[in-house]
Amino acid sequence: MRLMRWDADPLWASVYDWTVEHPIAGGMAWRVGVHSDLGLLYRAAGETGLLEAGSRVLDVPCGGGVALRGVWPGQGLDYVATDISPAMLERTRALAERHGVADQVTTTIADVGDLPFDDGSFDRVVTLTGLHCFPDPARAVAELTRVLRPGGVLLGSALLNDTGLRFEPMRRAGRLAGLMGPGCTGPELVTWLGDGGVDDVRLTRSGALGYVRGTKRDA
């Protein structure tokens, strides 16, 4: 389940990481480019900092490690950062070193459509700004919910297909460039999460993006 452009390290990935690491300039770029509040991404990533020691977290696709900004030194997490790009995993490891959390982070190459993890093996699944890149988003969501334990929380964000015609040129350009897959609408995403056992899904729209948070029901 691969988009070949993401097997490497496309320029857009570095641009994205730069915008997140520079809140003022990046926040302006997000407002102009996708009409979205970058603060929502910071808050989603920041939730990881509230987890107790021993919690197991899956971050997929980790990209350059954007979601790591929520992890703090000495927190005692088992944080698994997964991507299909060795270059992105290298950047994630470097960022973890700079933030002093490398002892909590394991990086591994994996396809989100066939994750090499047992059912219910993570307390938290984080998938920030990646779902729209997958060639089969429904299958990806099925895998993300499969590895989440009952009572665990899934947090994610994606460029959605039902955010208005003004964003359609961006979506089409992304697909032509091999950087975006078919994507999905907000209701489709909520339905897929429900099919995977994730209830109480909260969908927050911000420009072209949608943020979701839900809890997996007990078996």
N, C-alpha and C positions, 0 to 999 in steps of 0.2 A: 504494500500500500504506500507508494512513494510518488512524490512530485520531484523529478530529478533536479530541479533548480535548488531545492532545499537540501539535497544531499551534500552540497558544498557549503559555501558561506557567501550568499549573494550580498551585494552592496547594501540592499535595502535593510538587511538584518542589522548591519552596523549603524545605519541611520536611525533605525528604530531604537536600538540600545542607547545611542547618543541622546535622543530626545528624552528618554526616560531618566537619564543621569543628569540632565540639565533642566530642572523644573521650570525655570522662567522662560528660556528660549523654547524648550520642548513643549511646555504648556501652550505657548502661543502657536507653535506649529500644529499641535493637535487641534486647537480651536479653529484654525484656518483650514487645515487639511481635511479633518474628519468631523469637525464641529463637536468635539468631545472634550470632556473634562478629564485631564490627565490625573487629577486627584482621585478619581474613582479607581484607577489602576493602583495607585499608591495604597489606598485603603484596603483593596483586595489582597495585595501582597503583604501588607502589614498585619493581617489577621494571623499569619504564621507565627508572628512573634508572641501570640497569646497562648500557644500550645505548650503543654506540659512536657517535661523531660521524658524521653522514651517514646514520644509520639513518632509515628512513621509517616513521612510525607512523600508523595509522588508529584513531581513537576514535569509535565510533558505537554508540548515540547518546551524544553528549557531555554532554547535559543542561546543568547549570550549571558543568561543568568539573571534576567530582570527580576524574577520573583524572589530571588535570594535576598533582596533588600529587606525582607521581613524577618530574616533569621538573625539572632544576636549571639555573640560569642558566649560560650558556656551554657547555651540553652539546653543542650543534651538531646537534640533531635537526631533521628535517622532520616536524612533528607536524600532522596534518590532523584537525581536530575537526569532526564532521559531525552534523547534527540536522535535523529537519523544522521546528523552531520558531525563528523569528528572535529571539524574546525570549531563548531559552536560549543561542543563539549569542552574543548580546550579553553575557550573564552570563559565558560562557566567556572572551570577549575581555577583560572587566574583570578576571576572576580571573588571567588570564595576565599582564596588566599589573601587578597587585599582587604577583605572585610573581616578576616580573622575567624572564619567559620569552616575552613577546609576540613577540619577534623569531623564535622558532622555531615559532610556532603560526599556522596558516591555518584559518579557519573557512569552512564552506560548507554551504548547504542541500542536502540530498539525501535521497532515499527509500531506506531500507536494502534494499528489495526490488528496487531498480534502481540500484545504485551507479554513478556516472559515472566509474569508474576502470578502467584496463586490468587484464587478468589478471596476477596475480603482481606487482603494483606496490608492495606494502608488506612490510616486514620484520617488522612486528608489528601484529596487529589486537587491539584492546581493546574489549570490549563489556560494560561493568559495569552490572548491574542494569537491563537494558533488554530482553532477549529476551522476557520475559513480557508486554511492552507491545505487541509487534508482532502485527498481525492474521494474519500468515502466517509463523510462526517458522521453518518448514522452508525456505521460500524465502529468508528472511533469512540463515539459516546458509549456504545455498548461495552467496549473494552474498559473505558474509564470507570464506568459504574460497576463493572464486574469486579475490579480489584479493590473497590472501596468497601470497607467493612460496614455492617449494619450500625447505624448511629454515627457514622463518619460523615464528613462534610465535603461536598464538591464545590469549588469556586472556579469560575471561568469567565472569559470574555471572548467575543468574536465580532467580526464585521458581519452584519446580518443582511439578508437579501430584501427585507421589507422595511427599509429605512428611508425610502423615497427615491424618486427618479434622479434627484440631484447627485446621488452617489453612484448611479449606474455606470457612468463612464469610468470611474475608478475601479469598480468591480470587473468590468469588461477588460480594462487594461491589465489588471492583475492576472486575469485568466490567460490572456494572450501572452503575457510574460512568463507564464508557468509558475507564478508565485501564489495563485489562489486556485482553490478547487471549486466545486459547484456551490458550496456554502449552504445556508439554510435560513429559514425565517425564524423569528422568535417563537411562534407557536410550535413549529416543528422541533426546535431544540427542547422546549419544555416537554413535549410529548415523548421524545426519545429518552429524556432523563427519567420521566415517569415509567417508561417501559423497562428501564434499568433499575427500578426500585427507589429512585430518588424523589422524595415527596417535599411538599412545602417549598416548592421552587419559587424564588423571587427573581423576577427579570426586571432589570433597570436599564432603560434605554438612555443613551447619551450620543446624539448625533448618529453616525454610521455604526456605532458599536452597541452591543448589548452585553450586560454583565449578569451572570446567573449565580445563584447560591442556593443549594438545597441539601437536605439531609437524607441519607439512605435509611429506609425503614427497616425495622427489625424483621428478621425472617419469621 
